[in-house]
């Protein structure tokens, strides 16, 4: 791809969520979401093959539908109040419509079915952008409007997301699909705590991004697209083995790693608000998530070739630039728990 074109695309992808996050006008928020949508489509179609074309088409149709519903809710709100911002007087049906569109854009259950298929059909780099940066715009809108959304709808979406993310992740052998269902599950945790303590939603989102980016970078450096291909990592880049294991355990929420922090605080906050059933259910689904992360670790570290011939080793040194980025991200992903008093003050 032409470097100038690539710079324009990346700049638009960067500016889309920035416009959405810094705006209080609903129409400008919609424009930011549209910039993001139109800029990432060429990134998805960079590899010209039927799989990426199919993923791009699915993504475009889903996001265009969500944008249409979002724009409809904006127009109905303007027709009712004559304002481009949501107010307490806004009709509940309009706010519900807006939440449905945002849930579709983020891949929240039960509007999640496009996310694993699209993630599987695109490259690792674009998948990383899809599961991290693309969440910021819709999440910022939801963060500004959550007080007007019916809490029952939020809870239904949160419970569906954590259940579907856990159960469907068990059946997968493709690493990108596993990361997609992991994303759905993490989004469920964020939505569950949003009505009670929105600052914990931001903390969870930050930690989720810090966990997902290095995982995708390591899978890209080793071309690990399936669980079976993860077993070749020790042969290519042995130094990545402990890093992959620690990040996967952290993503599963195993103490004393960083990923345990949001789960611990969210469950505590839910119990303070007398949501014992929801807290118990989410803790149980977290164990299911931890199981399929542990299965990935087993394939990576405990599975070896059926040979004792060391001459087959062909260690490849990873790019120094990637190492410079991976090292601080791995530290953040695994060792931030002692800093938790500073983060939640």
Order of alpha helices (4+ residues) and beta strands (2+ residues): alpha-alpha-alpha-alpha-alpha-alpha-alpha-alpha-alpha-alpha-alpha-alpha-alpha-alpha-alpha-alpha-alpha
